[in-house]
Amino acid sequence: GKWFIAEMEAWDQDFLNMQVPGHFTFRKDGTGHFQFGLVQGEMDCRLEDMGGKVRIEFSWEGQEELDPAIGRGWALIEDGELQGRIFFHMGDDSAFRALKS
């Protein structure tokens, strides 16, 4: 489903919602999409059992300000919120918190 980004560690809300409301979308077929600020990407997702909690691990490729970008990340649902971290290959990373649409 679609989750709207409520908060990111590295960027403020004005940046997150610059073009569209910042979000992560996970599809049942193991793919997904995200966009925040001037960053967007397509995800390849896998489920991982973390001692009784299911965590989504993903790699992604897309663009940052029209430049090619790749990375990885993870997310899990806790207390009704999606919490995780996204990484840019050889660059920034940020924790995030998102709410179900």
N, C-alpha and C positions, 0 to 999 in steps of 0.2 A: 504494500500500500504506500500511500504518499504521506510523508512526514515533513512538516514545516519547521525550519530551523529557528529555534527560539533564542539560541545563544551560541557563540563560538568564542573560544579562548583568544584567538589571534586577531579577530576582526570585529568591528562594531556593526550594529543593526543597519545603519545607513549603507554600509558597503554590502552587507549580506543581501539586502533587498533592492540593490541598485537597478537591476533590469527587470527582475521578476521576484516574487517572494521566494527567498532561499528555501530549498527543499531537497530531500532524498526520496526517490521512488524505487521500491523494490518490487520486482515481478515474480510470479510463481515459477517461471521458467529458469530462475537463477540469474537473471540479468537485472539491470537497474540503470537509473539515471540520476544525476544530481546537478544542481546549479545554485551558485551563490556568488554575488558580486559579478565579476567578469570571468568567472571560472565555471566550466561545465564539463561533464564527463559521462561516459558510458561505463557501467560496472559489470564485472564478472564476479558473481557472488557464490560463496560456499558456506554451508552451515558447519559449525564446529561445536562439539560438546565440551563445555568448560566446567567439569565437575557438577553436572546437573543443570547448568544454565546453558542455553543455546546462544552462541555468538555468531554473527555474520562476519565472515572475513571476505574482503573484496580487493580486487585489483581494478584499476581504472585507467582509461586513456581519454583525452579530450583536449581542451585548450584553456589557456590562461591569457587573457587579453590578446586573443587571436594567435598566440604562439602555442605550438604543440606542447602538451603536458601529459605526464603519466604519474602513477603513484599507486598507493595501496591504502587500506584502512580496515577498521573493524567497527562493529556496532552491536549493542545488545539492548533488550527492553528491560528496564527496571522501573518499578512503580508507575507503569503506564507511560514512561518516557523512553525515547530512543537516545541512548548515550553512546558515544564512541570517540574515535580519533581518525582523522584523515591525514595522510602523508603525501607530500609532493616528492618525487624522486629527486634526490640531491638538493632538497630545498626545505621549505617551511612545513610545519605540521601544526595541527590544532585539534583540541578537544571540541566536541560539539554536543548540544542537547537539542532534541527535536520533539515536536508534539504531533500526534496523529491528526490528520485533517478531518 
